[in-house]
């Protein structure tokens, strides 16, 4: 390939040193109970082993109570109070944010109890009758910023060696049992640098196959220009 063609192809490609690195989450879901983990640098997503950050959906049924929850586990999760923040696109994620290890996305508990009600009444002729029937009482308690079929961004903080980095993960949380789906995630490879939720910058470097296609396109463009020049 000629030097001119190489230069043309290179000019169409994003820099491999782009500051924001983006990974596809593959719409990987926890299901009703399960795990989705991801590695910020390598982009590895797993449903079997823990990663830099773990998304977990759990359910338990102690006694007559049903508890459903979704949580994110990792070294730094952006929170409002003690609850994982649900950020909109463009939210600032950086040193000024409030981060804790691990965060609760959503939790709901149902408590169901059944009692027997006894009613006694007397007829006009003085006879007494007693009737019984069950009474079911349901109590619901829920907390979290991700309730109600929500999609948004998690703000993340983690370390690469001795350096602190910031990133985001786009996730959705689905009712009624809060299963979590990982859509995509990204981080800024410059340490101590804030990132905006959803910002992809120039971090998506084409795969080798894409680079080859772009180079072929550049070659075709040069050939077309050559034919035009000869025709002139």
Number of C-alpha atoms within 10 A of each C-alpha: 7 8 8 12 17 13 12 18 19 15 11 12 15 14 14 12 11 16 19 18 24 25 22 17 23 11 14 19 24 22 17 20 18 17 24 25 26 24 16 27 15 9 17 14 22 16 17 10 11 17 19 16 23 20 27 26 25 19 18 12 12 9 9 10 15 15 18 22 26 28 23 23 19 20 16 21 29 26 24 16 10 16 20 25 23 22 23 15 12 12 16 16 23 21 15 8 16 16 23 20 14 21 25 21 27 22 22 19 18 16 16 14 13 11 10 10 10 10 10 9 10 10 8 6 6 8 8 10 10 9 9 10 10 10 10 10 10 10 10 12 10 13 14 21 17 25 21 13 13 16 20 20 27 25 29 29 25 18 15 11 6 7 11 16 22 26 29 29 26 24 23 20 24 18 14 13 21 30 25 33 23 23 19 20 26 28 30 25 20 15 15 15 16 19 27 22 25 22 20 19 16 16 21 18 16 14 8 9 9 12 16 13 12 18 21 14 14 21 18 13 13 15 12 11 11 12 10 10 9 7 7 6
